[in-house]
Amino acid sequence: MHNHPSGDPPPSEADIKVTRDLIRGGQLLKIEVLDHIVMGQTGEGQKGYTSLRELGYFFA
């Protein structure tokens, strides 16, 4: 998990790349990466985070 100081929680291209690298590295070490969460601030009624698992960046 990490935050975006801009307050915008959608993942950057770098976040997506790091997530894929962590998943591959975890597979080699037999460690399951459960999710990668990006924290931010959003308007009322919106989530203040983005889950890369929810967005489909993790293997089924």
Buried (B, 14 or more C-beta within 10 A) or exposed (E): EEBBEEEEBEBEEEBBEBBBEEBEEEEEEEEEBEEBBBBBBBEEEEEEBBBBEEBEBBEE
